[in-house]
């Protein structure tokens, strides 16, 4: 069975593993806990594209047992002891690198890098048993949306090989604004982004996502777009499959969404 692709929010730092008396992260945590478990066929492996790894050209992590990068700051001490001990997926990493290379993308491998929190935090919620092998793909530092959509298209054959491709980021990511200052423009940007994702014409969808900066309040939502660009890979890997809005919530006054393709 062909696997779908996803763009999921990964929250703020280790937010799902801290006290949250107001339940700000509860809906997102509930969504993350079910989006893989509810698939009709369990993936053989994951390929995760996180907003927290950038290289000059695409890179894939091909270590057999990656560690964790606690790349967040100022959080409680116990959050630096979190574990997520999934096996790496070197075969998937090498296959991804070959597909990208065949499409004309310079691609390297990295056996030493650990999983950043854009991978292990949401995946620890989704897969607490850490029982699906996982590989990670970097972003390309130029953040070219068209190139990342094209890279996703190149990776699409992995879906027929049992690999679930996941973009991990945040559909809104402006750390300088909170609550009432953020809500109205965040809602407007989210509506425009969602309209692009669910466009039934895949060519037009790609064009609209490539032109994301023209959406209202785009640079307010993403002063820098590293948390949005994983969506482009997921959308590109979707091919002609439709996009669907599957999660939405307000956190910190931000409208945050998740999407599924296929």
ABEGO torsion letter per residue (X at the ends): XBBBBBBBBAEBEAAAABBBAAGAAAAAAAAAAAAAAABABBBABBBBBBAABBBABBBBBABABBBBBBBBBGBBAAAAABBBABBBBAAAAAAAAAAAAAAGBBBBBBAABBBBAAAAAAAAAABAAGABBBBBBBBBAAGBAAAAAAAAAAAAAAAAAGBBBBBBBBABBBAABBEAAAAAAAAAAAAAAAAAAABABAAAAAAAAAAAAABBGAAAABABAAAAAAAAAAAAAAEABBBBBABBBBBGGBBBBBBBBX
